[in-house]
Amino acid sequence: MTQPQGALLVGSINLADAETTIRMAAEILGPQLKRIPDGEVGDRFHWIAFQPERLAPTPGLERVGDEPVLVGHLDVRRLRIADGVAPSDLRLPALGYSDAAIESWEVFRSLRDAGVVAPAARFQVSLPTPAAVVGAFIVEEDRARFEPIYRDALYAELDRILHAIPHDSLAIQWDTAVEFAWIEAAGYEGKYGGAYANWFDDVWAAVIERAIEQAARVPSDVEVGFHLCYGDAGEKHFVEPTDTTNLVRFAQLLIDKAPRPIAWVHLPIPIDRDDDAYFAPLESLLLPEGTELYLGLIHREDGVDGAARRIETAKRHVTQFGVATECGFGRAPESEIEPLLRTHVAVSSAW
């Protein structure tokens, strides 16, 4: 293989709307893409930051603190279960994921019918893991009690997506980021406080158990993939991985234990890592036929040259992979989006 095969768009893309995103991705990257997301437009621009706004009106939940903590226009203050309220009595409102997916699916289908999107391309819907939202936005003492309530609400969003979109046109991606803060025993400090402290006796057992459940919730005729991530707030990781050891361990446990095939796994490659030590653990990753590996080695700061350098190192440790950015690029300047897409084309071959 002289070039990596195929590309993955991780999720967020800083363009105006779903039609602009899907059209540009299809026109520039068409032969390289099996799946196209809608760019996580609107309030999804900063991943899960819109979830506190969705949850705050719930009777029985209260904001913590008197002053808003803003990410863009979104108030990300944490929430607590009000005194005397049983978690089972909480009735969460729509979380916004299914409404957005169904609206964007209609755009995707229209563009596919018009010949802009390839007939075999799938519509990619990215969802956060339930524990990520709970860990980020629920106070520590309420997380274990609230997690099953939020999980069931998110699974209801997934079920609505599965009902509305033909399964042979759909791919679900589980965004798995906060879990790596727990695994690395690191997290955001400062204004987020201890938001990323976990509530598990055994972190590895807990995160793998949840990942397996999330995979199993997706029917076998719908593709499911996992984006493994070390965060992207301010376009920076919450901690820099020493190497790919924990990423490989997570991916292998998931693939070995999941009751259904995993269509793809994506993992990040930091911009300053083109050394063999970072990539070497990939040699032990055993992927079954049909599971694609995408390495997030494209960075807007060094473009084709930087990606090519990291690709050459990767090829010494893994025989087949596709390319991606290390996270979504919804926080990148809009003027950088087209060059980023063209970098994907330059360093990968078509499927």
N, C-alpha and C positions, 0 to 999 in steps of 0.2 A: 504494500500500500504506500503510494507516494504522498498522498494527502489523506487527512481524516475524511471519513465518509459521513456526509450529512451534517445538519446543524439543528440545534434546539434553541428556540426563543423561550427564555425562562419564564417570562410572564409580563411584568410591567414594562411599558414602552412609552416614552414621553411624547405622545402625539395627541392631536385634538380629540379624536373620537375613534370608535371601533372601526368604522368604515375606512378611515384614513390608514389606520394601523394594518388592518387585514389586507387592504389593497396594496400598500407599499411592501409588506412582507411577501405577498404572493408574487408581485411583479419583479422584485429584486432577488428574492431567495427561493422562488418556487421549486426548482429541481432539488434543492438541498433540504427542503422541509417536508416532513410527514405530518406535522401538526402546526396549527397557527392559533395563537391566542388573540384576544381582543385588545391587549395592551393594558388591561386593568385601569381603564379610564375613569374619570369622575372621582368620587370619593375614595376609590380604591388606589389612588395614586401613590399612597405611602403604606402599602400592604395592609396591615390590620389596624392602622391608626383610626379608621372610621368606626370600628366596632364599639368603643365606649359611647359614641353618639347614638348608635342603634340601641344599646342596652340601657342607657340612662333613663328613658321614660318608663321602664318596667316598674310597676308597683311592687314595693318591697326591696328595691335596690336604691342605694344612695351614693352620690358622689362623695369622694374624700377630698377635703380641702375647699376653701372658699374661692380661690382664684383659679381661673382656667389655666391649663398647661397646654399650649397650642403647638400643634404640628400643622403648618399651613393654617387653614381655617378650622381644623378639627381639635376639639378639646379631649385630650387623652388622659385626663385625671382618672385615677383608679376608682373602683366601685366596691362597695361592701353590701352584705345582706343586712337589712335593717334589723334592729333588735326585735325579738319576738316573732320574726318571720321564718317559717320553715322553708327550706329550699324547694320542697315538693309543691309549695303553693305559688312559686314564681311562674309567670306565664310570659315567656320572652316574645318580643315582637319579631317580625321578619328581619333576618340578619342582612339581607341585601344581596347575597351571592346568587341565589336562583333568579331573582328579577333581572340582575345584570346579565347573567349567562343566557337567559331566554331571549332577552332583547338583542344581545350581540349575535346569538345564533341565527336570528332572522336576517341580520346583515350578512353573516357568513354564507348562509344558504343562497341569498340573492346574488352575491358575488360569484359563488360557485355556479349557479344556474347561468350566469352571464359569461362564464368562461374565464373569469379573472383568477379564480381559485381552482387548482387542479381537482379533478373528480375524486381522486383517492385521498385527498388531504382531509384530516380530521380537525374538528374544532376543539381546541385545548382550553379546558377550564381549570384554573388553579385555585385550590382551597387551602387555607391554613390548617394546621393540626389544631384540634380543640384545645389541647393543653397549652399551646402557644398563646392563644388569646387569654385563657384563664391565668396563665403565669404572668402575662404582661399587664393585665388590667383589673385583676381582682386582688384584694388585699390578702396577705399571706394566710391569715387565720381562716379565711373562707374558701380557699382554693379547692381543697379536697371535697367540700360539700357542694361547691358550685360546678365543678368539672362535669359530672354526669348530666346536669341540667343543660349546660351549654353544648355538650357533645350531642345530646339528642336533638337540640335545635339545629345544629349544623348538619347532622345526618338527615334531618327533614328537608333542609335546603338541597342536599345532594339528591334525595329521592325525587324532589320536584324537578331537578335538572334531568335526571334519568328518565322521568316520565315524559318530558317535553321534547327531548332531543333524540333522534334515532341513534341507537347504540353503535351502529357501524359507522357513524360520523363523529363520534365523541371520544375524547381522551380526557381523563382526570389526572391532575398533578397535585400531590400532597406536598406543600411547602414545609420543609422540616428544618427549622432554624433555631428556635429557642432551645430545642433539645440539645444542641451542641454547646450552648452556654452552660447547661446543666452538666453535660458530659465533661466539659473542660473546667468545670467548677469556676466559671467566670461569668460576668454579666455586666449590664449597664449600671453605672453608678450615677451620682449627681442627682439630677431632677427626677430620675426614674426610681430612686431609692433602691430598695431590695426587691424590685419587681420580678426579678428572674430567679429568685430562690425557689427550689423545687419542694415538693411535698411527698417524696417517695423514699421508701426505705432502701431500695436498690435502683439506682438511676438507670443503669443499662437494662435491667429486666423490665422496668416500667416503660421506657421509651420504645423498646422493641415490641413489647406486648401491644402497645397502642398502634404502632406502625402496622403490625400484622392485622389488627382489627380494621384499620383504615383501608388497607388493601382489600380485605375480604368484603368490605361494604360496597365495593364496586363490582358489578356483575362481570362475568368472564368475557362477555362479548363487547365490553367497553375496555379500551386500553387504560392502564393505570401506570403512572410513573411517580418518581420521588425526586424532588429537588432538595439536595442536602446543602446546608448553607451556614455560614458563620456571621450572618447579619450584614446589613447595608445602610445603617443609619449614618447619614453624612458621608455615604460612599466609603465607609470604613467597617471592617470587621470588629465585633466586640472583643475578640481575641484572635490573634493570628495562629493558625494551626502550625504545629511544629513540622508535620508532614501529613501524609494521607492515611496514617494508621487508623485513626478513629473513624474516618469516613469509610474506609474499606471494611472495617469490622462491622459497622452499622449496615452497610449495603449487603455484606455476605450473610449476616444473621437474618436480615429481612428476606432476602431471596431464598435462603434455605428453609425458612419456617413459614413463609406465606402460603396460604392454601390455593393460590392462583398465580399465573405468570405475572411477572413485573416487566412491563414493556420497556422501561428505561430508568436509568439512574443517572443523575447529574451531580457533579461535585466541583467545588471551587478550586481554582489555582491562583494564588496571590500574584500580583504583578511582579514582585521581586523574586519569585521562585522559578528559576529555570535550571535548578541544580538537581542532580540525580537523587539526592537524599530525600527530597520532597516526594518524588514520584515512585521511589523504589517499592513502597508497600503495595502498590498496584499489582505487582507481580504475583501476589497471592490471591487476588480477586478472581474467583471462578464464576463466570457468567454463563448461564445456560443459553442454548440457542434461542434466539428471539428476544433476548434482553440487550438493549443498547446502552452503551456507556457514553456519556457526554462529559467532556472536560471543559470547565469554565475558564479557559485560558486566554480569551479575547478581552483586551482592555482598551478603552478609547484613548488612553493617554499615550500608548506606544503602537497602536494599530497593527498593521500587517507584520512589520518587522519583529515586534515583541511576541506576537502570537506564533510566528514561524519559529522563533528561538525556543519557546516553550514546547511547541510541537516536536521539535527535534529531540528534546530531552525525553518527552513522554514516549516517543516511539521506541526508546531503548528499554521500556519497562512494560508496555502494553501493546498488543498487536493490532487492535481494532478499536476505534473510538470516533465520535463526532465532536464538533466544537460548539461552544456557547460562550457567553459572558459568564462571569462568576456568580452574578445575581441578576435580577431584573435590572433594566436600565431606565426605569421611570424617573430616577433622580438625576439622570444626565441631562445636560442642556438639549433642548429640542434640535438645535442646529447640528448636534453630534449624531443624531439617530440614523440618518441615511448613511453617513460614513461607517458607522458601526455595522449596519446591515451589509454593506459592501465588503467590509473586512471579513465577515462570515463567508461570503462567496469566494473571496480571494484565497482563503486558506483551507477550503474544504471542497470535496468532490460531490457530484450529484448522487442521489440514491439510484 
